[in-house]
Amino acid sequence: MKKRSPYRPPVSRERLPRSFKEFTPARHFNPRTFFRELVWKALLTPRTGQTRQPVFPKLNRGQVAITWIGHASFLLQFTNLNVLIDPNFANWLFLLKRVKRSGLSLEHLPPIDLVLLTHAHFDHFHKPTLRRLPHPKIGVMPWGVGDLAQNLGFGRVVELEWWETFCHRDWKVTLTPSKHWGARVLRDQRRGYGGFVLEHQGRRIYHAGDSAYFEGFKEIKKSCRPEIALLPIGAYHPESFRNLHMGPDEAIKAFRDLRARWLIPMHYGTFRLSFEDMDAPPRWLQQLAVEQGLTHKVRMLVEGVPQVF
């Protein structure tokens, strides 16, 4: 029997849920609230945003172009490496409507060398999207997620533990801890979760995946301090959701812990996953950035428009 790695969080043994609200980590929903807040309001919201033909920049060695696709999905481009993180081009996640179009289409993607998947939740590990990718060579994901990637076109699937690093040619990626959960379906507690630090051509980029605020951001700074931090800022209301997600206030706190140079916000404005207004997270983040003198460090990306760092 394979021993559990000491780097994994402990797996709790809980009783089976007794009500609908217990199916959700925050234990807040009831069927009526779920339908009204996350389904019905999204259905009444016209889909906005523009899918555009991207103009990918010509890069010099050491430069990285970052394109926000939407939600937690990014394309990272170096002179010799193209990376997708949590790609999701879906217009629907079961009953959940995408209320803002993806910034670019699958057909516009360059050849993909590496796909990083932070955990198995449907909005981050979207099988239909992965199945349609142009044959990515390597997929890296947390422990217990690799079986989901079978027959999706990957040339190689790599599972990592927290703080474990995978190196290939001249790049490396490290799985870092987060405060979240990894189950894809009920009682599926064997699957891992986390964020990634990607290092290539002297750059270090951190994608936090889904996470509440926790002291682990300070440890990430000590172990592999990132230059660019992609941090979630949405799905924080009601207050119980902060057990699993950050609001803009905590994202700035995490950014300070990380001592990164730039903060790029994500995980907002695409799917209605919580009860705050869809435009509240970026508005609040920008307000906090002004108050705390961080406007020069916060880079608000427009979906489908590459920015060079």
TAZISUL-V328080 format. One record per residue. N is the residue number from 1. RES is the residue in one small letter. SS is DSSP state (H for helix, E for strand, L for the rest). OMEGA is omega as a letter, one per 40 degrees, with the letter a starting at -180 (* if undefined). BURIAL is b if it has 24 or more other C-alpha atoms within 12 Angstrom, else e. Layout:
n=<N;N>
res=<RES;RES>
ss=<SS;SS>
omega=<OMEGA;OMEGA>
burial=<BURIAL;BURIAL>
//
This chain:
n=<1;2;3;4;5;6;7;8;9;10;11;12;13;14;15;16;17;18;19;20;21;22;23;24;25;26;27;28;29;30;31;32;33;34;35;36;37;38;39;40;41;42;43;44;45;46;47;48;49;50;51;52;53;54;55;56;57;58;59;60;61;62;63;64;65;66;67;68;69;70;71;72;73;74;75;76;77;78;79;80;81;82;83;84;85;86;87;88;89;90;91;92;93;94;95;96;97;98;99;100;101;102;103;104;105;106;107;108;109;110;111;112;113;114;115;116;117;118;119;120;121;122;123;124;125;126;127;128;129;130;131;132;133;134;135;136;137;138;139;140;141;142;143;144;145;146;147;148;149;150;151;152;153;154;155;156;157;158;159;160;161;162;163;164;165;166;167;168;169;170;171;172;173;174;175;176;177;178;179;180;181;182;183;184;185;186;187;188;189;190;191;192;193;194;195;196;197;198;199;200;201;202;203;204;205;206;207;208;209;210;211;212;213;214;215;216;217;218;219;220;221;222;223;224;225;226;227;228;229;230;231;232;233;234;235;236;237;238;239;240;241;242;243;244;245;246;247;248;249;250;251;252;253;254;255;256;257;258;259;260;261;262;263;264;265;266;267;268;269;270;271;272;273;274;275;276;277;278;279;280;281;282;283;284;285;286;287;288;289;290;291;292;293;294;295;296;297;298;299;300;301;302;303;304;305;306;307;308;309>
res=<m;k;k;r;s;p;y;r;p;p;v;s;r;e;r;l;p;r;s;f;k;e;f;t;p;a;r;h;f;n;p;r;t;f;f;r;e;l;v;w;k;a;l;l;t;p;r;t;g;q;t;r;q;p;v;f;p;k;l;n;r;g;q;v;a;i;t;w;i;g;h;a;s;f;l;l;q;f;t;n;l;n;v;l;i;d;p;n;f;a;n;w;l;f;l;l;k;r;v;k;r;s;g;l;s;l;e;h;l;p;p;i;d;l;v;l;l;t;h;a;h;f;d;h;f;h;k;p;t;l;r;r;l;p;h;p;k;i;g;v;m;p;w;g;v;g;d;l;a;q;n;l;g;f;g;r;v;v;e;l;e;w;w;e;t;f;c;h;r;d;w;k;v;t;l;t;p;s;k;h;w;g;a;r;v;l;r;d;q;r;r;g;y;g;g;f;v;l;e;h;q;g;r;r;i;y;h;a;g;d;s;a;y;f;e;g;f;k;e;i;k;k;s;c;r;p;e;i;a;l;l;p;i;g;a;y;h;p;e;s;f;r;n;l;h;m;g;p;d;e;a;i;k;a;f;r;d;l;r;a;r;w;l;i;p;m;h;y;g;t;f;r;l;s;f;e;d;m;d;a;p;p;r;w;l;q;q;l;a;v;e;q;g;l;t;h;k;v;r;m;l;v;e;g;v;p;q;v;f>
ss=<L;L;L;L;L;L;L;L;L;L;L;L;L;L;L;L;L;L;L;H;H;H;H;L;L;L;L;L;L;L;H;H;H;H;H;H;H;H;H;H;H;H;H;H;L;L;L;E;L;L;L;L;L;L;L;L;L;L;L;L;L;L;L;L;E;E;E;E;E;E;L;L;E;E;E;E;E;L;L;L;L;E;E;E;E;L;L;L;L;L;L;E;E;L;L;E;E;E;L;E;L;L;L;L;L;H;H;H;L;L;L;L;L;E;E;E;E;L;E;L;L;L;L;L;L;L;H;H;H;H;H;H;L;L;L;L;L;E;E;E;E;E;L;L;L;H;H;H;H;L;L;L;L;L;L;E;E;E;E;E;L;L;L;L;E;E;E;E;L;L;E;E;E;E;E;E;L;L;L;L;L;L;L;L;L;L;L;L;L;L;L;L;E;L;E;E;E;E;E;E;L;L;E;E;E;E;E;L;L;L;L;L;L;L;L;H;H;H;H;H;H;H;H;H;L;L;L;E;E;E;E;E;L;L;L;L;L;L;H;H;H;H;H;L;L;L;L;H;H;H;H;H;H;H;H;H;H;H;L;L;L;E;E;E;E;E;L;L;L;L;E;L;L;L;L;L;L;L;L;H;H;H;H;H;H;H;H;H;H;H;H;L;L;L;L;L;L;E;L;L;L;L;L;L;L;L;E;E;L>
omega=<i;i;i;i;i;a;i;i;i;i;i;i;a;i;i;i;a;a;a;a;a;i;a;a;a;i;a;a;i;a;a;i;i;a;a;a;a;a;a;a;i;i;a;a;i;i;a;i;a;i;a;i;a;i;a;a;i;a;i;i;a;i;i;i;a;i;i;i;a;a;i;a;i;i;i;a;i;i;a;a;i;a;i;i;i;a;i;i;a;i;i;i;a;a;a;a;i;a;i;a;i;a;i;a;i;a;a;a;i;i;a;i;a;i;i;a;a;i;a;i;a;a;i;i;a;a;i;i;a;a;a;i;a;i;i;a;a;i;i;a;i;i;i;a;a;a;i;a;i;i;i;i;i;i;a;i;a;i;a;i;i;i;i;a;i;a;i;a;a;i;i;a;a;i;a;i;i;i;a;i;a;a;i;i;a;i;a;a;a;a;a;a;i;i;a;i;i;i;a;i;i;i;i;a;a;i;a;a;i;i;i;i;i;a;a;i;i;i;i;i;a;a;a;a;a;i;a;a;i;a;i;i;a;i;a;a;e;a;a;i;a;i;a;a;i;i;i;i;a;i;i;i;i;i;i;i;a;a;i;a;a;i;i;a;i;i;i;i;a;i;i;a;a;a;i;i;a;a;a;a;a;i;i;i;a;i;i;i;i;a;a;i;a;a;i;a;a;a;i;a;i;a;i;a;a;i;a;i;*>
burial=<e;e;e;e;e;e;e;b;b;e;e;e;e;e;e;e;e;e;e;e;e;e;e;b;b;b;e;b;b;e;e;e;e;b;e;e;b;b;b;e;b;b;e;e;e;e;e;e;e;e;b;e;e;b;e;b;e;e;e;e;e;e;b;b;b;b;b;b;b;b;b;b;b;b;b;b;b;b;e;b;b;b;b;b;b;b;b;b;b;b;b;b;b;e;e;b;b;b;b;b;b;b;b;b;b;b;e;e;b;b;e;b;b;b;b;b;b;b;b;b;b;b;b;b;b;b;b;b;b;b;e;e;b;b;e;b;b;b;b;b;b;b;b;b;b;b;e;b;b;e;e;b;b;b;e;e;b;b;b;b;b;b;b;b;b;b;e;e;e;e;b;b;b;b;b;b;b;b;b;b;b;b;b;b;e;e;e;e;b;b;b;b;b;b;b;b;b;b;b;b;e;e;b;b;b;b;b;b;b;b;b;b;b;b;e;b;b;b;e;b;b;e;e;b;b;b;b;b;b;b;b;b;b;b;b;b;b;b;e;e;b;b;b;b;b;b;b;b;b;b;b;b;b;b;b;b;b;b;b;b;b;b;b;b;b;b;b;b;b;b;b;b;b;b;b;b;b;b;e;e;b;b;e;b;b;b;e;e;b;e;e;e;e;e;e;e;b;b;b;b;b;b;b;b;b;b;b;b;b>
//
